């Protein structure tokens, strides 16, 4: 596993990222000789999985919010009208 100092990372950020791109490889980041972070590349498959997880999270949040709006909904008032009320 490669180790790189913060200053070198600042100087070579693009090269380090390009070296990690599409690979399941890690680079340890140090500051004053102390390990402070690990930078890891991800494969295309991992990136696709991450996107799917984020999409699932988005729709779960959307469903939860629509249920909350439904509970708060007054008779004969649409969700659009409820949102308009909140903006006043």
Secondary structure as GFF3:
##gff-version 3
##sequence-region A 1 88
A	DSSP	beta_strand	2	5	.	.	.	ID=ss1
A	DSSP	alpha_helix	6	20	.	.	.	ID=ss2
A	DSSP	beta_strand	26	31	.	.	.	ID=ss3
A	DSSP	beta_strand	34	40	.	.	.	ID=ss4
A	DSSP	alpha_helix	44	72	.	.	.	ID=ss5
A	DSSP	alpha_helix	79	87	.	.	.	ID=ss6
###
